[in-house]
Amino acid sequence: MAFTFNYQYPSVEDLREKAKKRMPRFAFEYLDGGCNEDINLYRNTSELREVQLEPRYLKNYNEATIKTTLFGKEYDAPFGIAPVGLQGLMWPNAPQILAKAAFQHNIPFILSTVTTMDIEKASELTEGNAWFQLYNPVEDHIRKDIIKRASDAGCPVLVLLCDVPTFGYRPRDFRNGLALPPNMSIRNILQILANPTWAFNTLKYGQPTFENLTPYMPEGLNLKQLGKFMDKTFSGKLNEERIKPIRDQWKGKLVLKGVASEADAQEAIRLGFDGIIVSNHGGRQLDAGESTIKPLTTIAEKYGNQIEVMMDSGVRSGPDIARAMASGAKFTFMGRSFMYGVGALGNKGGDHTISMLKVQLKQVMDQLCCEKIEDLPNHLI
């Protein structure tokens, strides 16, 4: 596999450091932070990296391939781009950059309900291959219309978010005025002026807005009214009563994101989901919770033959992807890693980050003498 990425930034951590210098502090901290004391944020990656893999050198083997099949579609790598809210705030035009890169590299791109690009644009950029993550509306007519839009756009997979029954307690966002409604303080304005590339691109692409929700918003909302609209219109609480009409309306694959227990995995199977993403929202919701690798291992072992088990949160490298796959994940997703790439390298960030992770993962596979992704569990120590 050719090295097609920028040698100056050969790791996600390099991209993170570069992005930190190019983004206003309030935007970077919104991306980078967890909740409360950030304990689970760091636990996600540190405990994942305790997973060890065993090479098998003295056997006949062919060159490794990182291609894998999910929901009947072959992807060029076993990782995709997770849904991230307010992407255009962190870096202007970010969702468009990432959707294009995902399509070019044949990996999944998941669009968030509360990001800054609408379903229709995501579909256009990916030729109908974008997944859509639904943040469940309270009102039936809005929910039905959003799902219809996703279906009309050709989205093959609908992802329901279950791990936001309440907003996480995020001290950085409070200090920076990024709770709803946001507060653009003098300090934040000075941070923008200190980052002219970010500021110029924001002027070029326009102030970020919740593009998916524009059809449902009254005209002329000020920031305070926007906050009240969001609180009134959406509820993160998900139960059987709210899931059933979604399952009835949606004819494609249905995935539950935010599963962190065997009990919820079992319930997802009963309710007719096609897949689950074991996740703790990147450590942004429950600081006292487990890292994602812990429940993944037991859930995959117990239910992996009944439902597609995927994972996000804490994955930052090719070796991390291999560790998660060896532990039972059928597929992995990353949010921050790709946003660091865009923050660091702008329009080239998506392509760079995907290319880099592909190279890293293939190197691990070749070093293990593991030919196929599905054989990675055989290398788990």
C-alpha positions as CSV (number, residue, x, y, z in Angstrom):
1,M,0.0,0.0,0.0
2,A,1.5,3.3,-1.1
3,F,2.2,6.0,1.5
4,T,-0.1,8.8,0.3
5,F,-0.3,11.0,3.4
6,N,1.7,13.9,4.6
7,Y,4.9,12.6,6.4
8,Q,4.9,15.6,8.7
9,Y,1.8,14.2,10.5
10,P,2.2,10.5,10.7
11,S,-0.1,10.0,13.7
12,V,-3.4,11.3,15.1
13,E,-1.6,12.9,18.0
14,D,0.5,14.9,15.4
15,L,-2.8,16.0,13.8
16,R,-4.2,16.9,17.2
17,E,-1.3,19.2,18.1
18,K,-1.5,20.9,14.7
19,A,-5.2,21.4,14.9
20,K,-4.9,22.9,18.4
21,K,-2.7,25.6,16.9
22,R,-5.1,26.4,14.0
23,M,-8.5,26.3,15.8
24,P,-9.8,28.9,18.3
25,R,-9.5,27.6,21.8
26,F,-13.2,27.3,22.4
27,A,-13.7,25.3,19.2
28,F,-10.7,23.0,19.9
29,E,-11.9,22.4,23.5
30,Y,-15.4,21.5,22.3
31,L,-13.9,18.9,20.1
32,D,-11.2,17.6,22.5
33,G,-12.9,17.5,25.9
34,G,-14.8,14.9,27.7
35,C,-17.2,15.5,30.7
36,N,-16.6,16.2,34.3
37,E,-12.9,15.4,35.1
38,D,-12.2,13.6,31.7
39,I,-11.5,10.3,33.4
40,N,-13.5,8.2,31.0
41,L,-12.1,10.1,28.0
42,Y,-8.6,8.9,28.9
43,R,-9.8,5.5,30.1
44,N,-11.2,4.8,26.6
45,T,-7.8,4.8,24.9
46,S,-5.6,3.6,27.8
47,E,-7.7,0.5,28.4
48,L,-8.0,-0.3,24.7
49,R,-4.2,-0.1,24.4
50,E,-3.9,-2.8,27.1
51,V,-5.2,-5.3,24.5
52,Q,-2.2,-7.3,23.2
53,L,-2.0,-9.3,19.9
54,E,0.1,-12.3,19.1
55,P,2.0,-12.7,15.7
56,R,2.2,-16.0,14.0
57,Y,5.5,-15.8,12.0
58,L,6.1,-19.4,11.0
59,K,3.2,-20.1,8.8
60,N,2.3,-19.7,5.1
61,Y,0.3,-16.6,4.6
62,N,-0.6,-14.1,1.8
63,E,-0.4,-10.3,1.9
64,A,-3.0,-8.9,4.2
65,T,-6.2,-7.1,3.0
66,I,-8.1,-4.7,5.2
67,K,-11.3,-4.9,3.2
68,T,-14.3,-6.1,5.0
69,T,-18.1,-6.5,4.5
70,L,-20.8,-4.9,6.6
71,F,-24.5,-5.1,5.9
72,G,-23.8,-6.7,2.6
73,K,-21.5,-3.9,1.3
74,E,-17.7,-4.3,0.9
75,Y,-15.7,-1.4,2.4
76,D,-12.0,-0.7,1.7
77,A,-11.3,-0.6,5.5
78,P,-13.0,-1.7,8.7
79,F,-13.4,1.9,10.0
80,G,-15.7,4.8,9.3
81,I,-16.4,8.4,10.3
82,A,-18.6,8.7,13.4
83,P,-21.3,11.3,13.7
84,V,-20.1,14.6,15.2
85,G,-22.3,17.6,16.0
86,L,-21.4,21.2,15.1
87,Q,-18.5,20.1,12.8
88,G,-18.6,23.4,10.9
89,L,-18.0,25.3,14.2
90,M,-14.8,23.3,14.8
91,W,-13.6,23.7,11.3
92,P,-15.5,25.4,8.4
93,N,-16.9,23.0,5.8
94,A,-15.7,20.0,7.9
95,P,-18.6,17.7,7.1
96,Q,-18.3,18.3,3.4
97,I,-14.6,17.6,3.5
98,L,-15.1,14.3,5.4
99,A,-18.0,13.1,3.4
100,K,-16.1,13.5,0.2
101,A,-13.0,11.7,1.6
102,A,-15.1,8.9,3.0
103,F,-16.7,8.3,-0.4
104,Q,-13.4,8.4,-2.3
105,H,-11.9,5.9,0.1
106,N,-15.1,3.7,0.2
107,I,-15.7,3.9,4.0
108,P,-18.9,4.8,5.8
109,F,-19.6,8.5,6.7
110,I,-22.3,9.0,9.4
111,L,-24.0,12.4,9.3
112,S,-25.3,13.7,12.7
113,T,-28.7,15.3,13.0
114,V,-27.1,18.3,14.7
115,T,-24.1,18.9,12.5
116,T,-23.7,21.7,9.9
117,M,-24.6,19.9,6.7
118,D,-28.0,18.5,5.7
119,I,-28.9,15.0,4.6
120,E,-29.4,16.0,1.0
121,K,-25.9,17.4,0.6
122,A,-24.4,14.4,2.3
123,S,-26.2,12.1,-0.1
124,E,-25.0,14.2,-3.1
125,L,-21.4,14.1,-1.9
126,T,-21.5,10.3,-1.3
127,E,-23.8,9.3,-4.1
128,G,-26.4,8.0,-1.6
129,N,-23.9,6.1,0.6
130,A,-24.0,8.3,3.7
131,W,-25.5,6.9,6.9
132,F,-27.7,9.1,9.0
133,Q,-27.7,9.4,12.8
134,L,-31.1,10.5,14.2
135,Y,-31.3,12.5,17.3
136,N,-34.9,11.7,18.1
137,P,-37.5,14.5,17.8
138,V,-40.3,14.8,20.3
139,E,-42.9,15.6,17.7
140,D,-44.0,12.8,15.5
141,H,-44.3,14.9,12.3
142,I,-40.7,16.1,12.5
143,R,-39.4,12.6,13.2
144,K,-41.4,11.2,10.2
145,D,-40.2,13.9,7.9
146,I,-36.5,13.6,8.8
147,I,-36.7,9.8,8.4
148,K,-38.4,10.3,5.0
149,R,-35.7,12.7,3.9
150,A,-33.0,10.2,4.9
151,S,-34.9,7.4,3.0
152,D,-35.4,9.7,-0.1
153,A,-31.7,10.5,0.0
154,G,-30.8,6.9,-0.3
155,C,-29.2,6.5,3.2
156,P,-28.6,2.7,3.6
157,V,-28.3,2.9,7.4
158,L,-30.2,4.8,10.1
159,V,-28.4,5.2,13.4
160,L,-30.4,5.9,16.6
161,L,-28.6,7.6,19.5
162,C,-29.4,6.2,22.9
163,D,-26.7,7.5,25.2
164,V,-27.8,11.2,25.6
165,P,-30.8,11.1,28.0
166,T,-29.3,14.3,29.3
167,F,-26.5,16.6,28.2
168,G,-23.1,15.8,29.6
169,Y,-21.6,18.1,32.2
170,R,-18.7,19.6,30.3
171,P,-16.8,22.3,32.2
172,R,-14.9,23.6,29.2
173,D,-18.0,24.3,27.2
174,F,-19.6,26.1,30.2
175,R,-16.5,28.3,30.5
176,N,-16.4,28.9,26.8
177,G,-20.0,29.8,26.4
178,L,-20.8,26.8,24.2
179,A,-23.8,25.6,26.0
180,L,-27.1,26.4,24.3
181,P,-27.6,29.2,23.7
182,P,-23.9,29.9,22.9
183,N,-22.3,33.1,24.1
184,M,-19.7,34.8,21.9
185,S,-17.6,36.5,24.5
186,I,-14.8,39.0,24.0
187,R,-12.4,36.2,24.9
188,N,-13.8,34.0,22.1
189,I,-13.7,36.8,19.6
190,L,-10.0,37.4,20.4
191,Q,-9.4,33.7,19.9
192,I,-10.9,33.9,16.4
193,L,-8.8,36.9,15.5
194,A,-5.7,34.9,16.6
195,N,-6.6,32.1,14.1
196,P,-7.0,33.9,10.7
197,T,-7.3,30.7,8.6
198,W,-10.2,29.5,10.6
199,A,-11.8,33.0,10.5
200,F,-11.3,33.4,6.8
201,N,-12.8,30.0,6.0
202,T,-15.8,30.8,8.3
203,L,-16.4,34.0,6.3
204,K,-16.0,31.9,3.1
205,Y,-18.4,29.2,4.0
206,G,-20.7,31.2,6.3
207,Q,-21.7,30.9,9.9
208,P,-22.4,27.3,10.8
209,T,-26.0,26.4,11.4
210,F,-28.0,23.3,12.1
211,E,-28.7,22.6,8.4
212,N,-30.9,19.5,9.0
213,L,-33.2,21.4,11.3
214,T,-33.7,24.6,9.2
215,P,-37.0,23.4,7.7
216,Y,-38.5,23.0,11.2
217,M,-37.2,26.2,12.8
218,P,-39.3,29.4,13.0
219,E,-37.6,32.2,11.1
220,G,-35.6,34.9,12.9
221,L,-34.6,32.9,16.0
222,N,-32.1,34.6,18.2
223,L,-29.6,32.5,20.1
224,K,-31.7,32.3,23.2
225,Q,-34.7,31.2,21.2
226,L,-32.6,28.6,19.4
227,G,-31.7,27.0,22.7
228,K,-35.3,26.8,23.7
229,F,-36.2,25.4,20.3
230,M,-33.6,22.6,20.7
231,D,-34.7,21.7,24.2
232,K,-38.4,21.6,23.2
233,T,-37.9,19.7,19.9
234,F,-35.5,16.9,20.8
235,S,-35.2,14.4,23.5
236,G,-32.3,12.0,24.0
237,K,-34.5,9.5,25.9
238,L,-35.1,6.3,23.9
239,N,-37.3,3.4,24.8
240,E,-39.4,0.7,23.1
241,E,-42.4,3.1,22.7
242,R,-40.2,5.6,20.8
243,I,-38.2,3.0,18.8
244,K,-41.2,1.1,17.4
245,P,-42.6,3.7,15.0
246,I,-39.0,4.3,13.8
247,R,-38.5,0.6,13.1
248,D,-41.9,0.5,11.4
249,Q,-41.1,3.4,9.1
250,W,-37.5,2.8,8.3
251,K,-37.0,0.0,5.7
252,G,-33.2,0.0,5.7
253,K,-30.7,-1.2,8.2
254,L,-31.2,0.2,11.8
255,V,-28.3,0.6,14.2
256,L,-28.4,1.6,17.9
257,K,-25.4,3.7,18.9
258,G,-24.4,4.2,22.6
259,V,-24.8,0.6,23.8
260,A,-22.7,0.1,27.0
261,S,-24.2,-3.0,28.6
262,E,-25.2,-6.5,27.9
263,A,-28.8,-5.7,28.9
264,D,-29.1,-3.0,26.2
265,A,-27.5,-5.2,23.6
266,Q,-30.0,-8.0,24.3
267,E,-32.9,-5.4,24.2
268,A,-31.6,-4.1,20.8
269,I,-31.8,-7.6,19.4
270,R,-35.4,-8.0,20.7
271,L,-36.5,-4.7,19.2
272,G,-35.2,-5.6,15.7
273,F,-32.0,-3.6,15.3
274,D,-29.6,-4.9,12.7
275,G,-26.5,-3.6,14.5
276,I,-25.2,-1.9,17.6
277,I,-22.3,0.5,18.2
278,V,-20.8,0.0,21.6
279,S,-19.9,3.5,22.6
280,N,-19.8,5.9,25.5
281,H,-20.0,9.0,23.3
282,G,-16.3,9.5,23.4
283,G,-16.3,9.9,27.2
284,R,-18.5,13.0,26.9
285,Q,-21.5,11.8,28.8
286,L,-20.7,9.6,31.9
287,D,-17.3,10.0,33.5
288,A,-18.0,7.2,35.9
289,G,-18.7,4.7,33.2
290,E,-16.7,1.9,31.7
291,S,-14.3,2.3,28.8
292,T,-15.8,1.0,25.5
293,I,-13.4,-2.0,25.2
294,K,-14.8,-3.5,28.4
295,P,-18.4,-4.0,27.4
296,L,-17.4,-4.7,23.8
297,T,-15.5,-7.8,24.7
298,T,-18.4,-9.4,26.6
299,I,-21.2,-8.2,24.2
300,A,-19.4,-9.4,21.1
301,E,-18.7,-12.8,22.7
302,K,-22.3,-13.2,23.8
303,Y,-24.3,-11.6,21.0
304,G,-21.9,-11.3,18.0
305,N,-23.6,-14.1,16.1
306,Q,-27.0,-12.4,16.5
307,I,-26.3,-8.8,15.6
308,E,-23.5,-6.7,14.0
309,V,-21.4,-5.4,16.9
310,M,-19.4,-2.3,16.2
311,M,-17.5,0.1,18.4
312,D,-16.4,3.7,18.7
313,S,-14.8,5.9,21.5
314,G,-11.0,5.8,22.2
315,V,-9.9,4.6,18.8
316,R,-7.0,6.7,17.6
317,S,-4.7,4.6,15.4
318,G,-4.4,1.5,13.2
319,P,-3.2,-0.6,16.1
320,D,-6.3,0.6,18.1
321,I,-8.5,-0.5,15.2
322,A,-6.8,-3.9,15.2
323,R,-7.2,-4.2,19.0
324,A,-10.9,-3.5,18.7
325,M,-11.5,-5.9,15.9
326,A,-9.5,-8.6,17.7
327,S,-11.7,-8.1,20.7
328,G,-14.9,-8.8,18.7
329,A,-15.9,-5.6,16.9
330,K,-17.1,-6.1,13.3
331,F,-16.4,-2.5,12.5
332,T,-15.0,0.6,14.2
333,F,-15.8,4.3,14.0
334,M,-13.9,7.5,14.9
335,G,-15.0,11.1,15.4
336,R,-12.3,13.2,17.0
337,S,-9.5,11.6,14.9
338,F,-11.0,12.8,11.6
339,M,-11.8,16.2,13.0
340,Y,-8.2,16.6,14.2
341,G,-7.2,15.8,10.6
342,V,-9.5,18.5,9.1
343,G,-8.5,21.0,11.8
344,A,-4.8,20.4,11.0
345,L,-4.9,20.1,7.2
346,G,-8.2,21.6,6.1
347,N,-9.4,20.3,2.7
348,K,-6.7,17.6,2.7
349,G,-7.4,16.4,6.3
350,G,-9.9,13.8,5.5
351,D,-7.9,12.1,2.8
352,H,-4.7,12.3,4.9
353,T,-6.3,10.8,8.0
354,I,-8.0,7.9,6.2
355,S,-4.9,7.1,4.2
356,M,-2.7,7.2,7.3
357,L,-5.0,4.8,9.2
358,K,-5.2,2.4,6.3
359,V,-1.4,2.2,6.2
360,Q,-1.1,1.8,10.0
361,L,-3.7,-1.0,10.0
362,K,-2.3,-2.9,7.1
363,Q,1.2,-2.8,8.7
364,V,-0.2,-4.4,11.9
365,M,-2.0,-7.0,9.8
366,D,1.2,-7.9,7.9
367,Q,3.2,-7.9,11.1
368,L,0.8,-10.3,12.7
369,C,0.8,-12.5,9.5
370,C,-3.0,-12.1,9.5
371,E,-4.5,-12.1,6.0
372,K,-8.1,-11.0,6.7
373,I,-9.8,-8.7,9.2
374,E,-12.1,-11.5,10.4
375,D,-9.0,-13.5,11.4
376,L,-7.8,-10.9,14.0
377,P,-9.6,-12.5,16.9
378,N,-7.3,-15.5,16.4
379,H,-4.4,-13.2,17.4
380,L,-5.9,-11.9,20.6
381,I,-3.7,-12.8,23.7
